[in-house]
């Protein structure tokens, strides 16, 4: 869409991938590594964000992409809730929790920025 030739070029997709890598790295350590259900939920929610963005991009449709961005934001909400749960249950300490929470929050702002970018390029007459 617009000036992106691949989903991998979209900053929201890139940040979602970073979130997934960091979650997977943290998930295998300490008490959290023994909470298989929570780890699985965190990994699933995290991976879903990049997948949703890529799916919407590949559909090449404005409404489909808008819907996919909304689903990605929902997955980010789930991820943030799981990160909070891991912290509350003592599965991750503050030194791990804070960077993951901040990264999830930053990632959550990107789909809105992507929507603004696409509206600006559409208004400027760019084509898909």
C-alpha positions in Angstrom: 0.0 0.0 0.0 1.1 3.5 -0.7 4.9 3.7 -0.7 5.4 0.5 1.2 6.3 -2.4 -1.1 6.3 -5.0 1.7 4.8 -5.4 5.2 8.4 -5.7 6.5 8.9 -2.0 5.6 6.1 -0.8 7.9 7.5 0.6 11.2 4.6 -0.9 13.1 5.5 -4.4 11.7 9.2 -3.9 12.6 8.4 -2.8 16.2 6.0 -5.7 16.6 8.8 -8.1 15.5 11.1 -6.5 18.1 8.4 -7.0 20.7 8.0 -10.7 19.8 11.8 -11.3 20.0 12.0 -9.5 23.4 9.0 -11.4 24.8 10.4 -14.7 23.6 13.7 -13.9 25.2 12.1 -13.0 28.5 9.6 -15.8 28.4 12.2 -18.6 28.7 13.8 -17.2 31.9 13.1 -17.5 35.6 9.7 -18.2 37.1 8.0 -17.0 33.9 9.7 -19.8 32.0 7.8 -22.3 34.1 4.4 -20.7 33.5 3.8 -22.3 30.2 0.2 -21.1 29.7 1.1 -17.4 30.4 4.2 -17.7 28.2 2.2 -19.2 25.4 -0.4 -16.4 25.7 2.3 -13.7 25.6 4.0 -15.2 22.6 0.7 -15.7 20.8 -0.5 -12.1 21.4 2.9 -10.7 20.5 3.2 -12.6 17.2 -0.4 -11.8 16.3 0.4 -8.1 16.1 2.9 -8.4 13.2 0.7 -11.0 11.6 -2.3 -8.8 11.6 -0.4 -5.9 10.1 1.0 -8.1 7.4 -2.4 -9.6 6.6 -4.0 -6.2 6.3 -1.2 -5.0 4.0 -1.4 -8.0 1.8 -5.2 -7.6 1.3 -4.4 -4.2 -0.3 -7.8 -2.8 0.7 -8.4 0.3 2.8 -11.2 -1.2 5.0 -9.4 -4.5 5.3 -6.2 -2.7 6.4 -8.2 -0.6 8.8 -9.8 -3.6 10.4 -6.4 -5.4 10.6 -4.8 -2.4 12.4 -7.7 -2.5 14.9 -7.1 -6.3 15.5 -3.4 -5.6 15.9 -4.2 -3.0 18.6 -6.4 -5.5 20.3 -3.6 -8.0 20.3 -1.3 -5.3 21.8 -3.9 -4.8 24.6 -3.8 -8.5 25.3 0.0 -8.5 25.3 0.1 -5.6 27.8 -2.3 -7.4 30.1 -0.2 -10.5 29.9 3.0 -8.6 30.7 1.2 -7.0 33.7 0.0 -10.5 34.8 3.6 -11.8 34.6 4.8 -8.9 36.7 1.9 -9.3 39.2 2.6 -13.0 39.6 6.3 -12.4 40.2 7.2 -14.1 36.9 9.3 -11.2 35.8 11.1 -8.6 37.8 10.9 -4.8 37.3 14.1 -4.7 35.3 12.4 -7.0 32.7 8.8 -5.7 33.1 9.5 -2.0 32.5 11.3 -2.3 29.1 8.7 -4.9 27.9 5.8 -2.7 29.0 7.3 0.4 27.4 8.0 -1.4 24.2 4.4 -2.7 24.1 3.1 0.8 24.7 5.3 2.2 21.9 4.3 -0.5 19.6 0.6 0.2 20.4 1.0 3.8 19.2 2.4 2.8 15.8 -0.8 1.5 14.1 -2.4 5.0 14.7 0.6 6.6 13.1 0.3 4.2 10.2 -3.3 5.2 9.7 -2.3 8.9 9.6 0.5 8.2 7.1 -1.8 6.2 4.8 -4.5 9.0 4.9 -1.9 11.6 4.0 -0.6 9.6 1.1 -4.1 8.9 -0.1 -5.0 12.6 0.1 -1.8 13.4 -1.8 -2.9 11.1 -4.6 -0.6 8.2 -4.1 -1.9 4.9 -5.4 -1.6 1.5 -3.9 
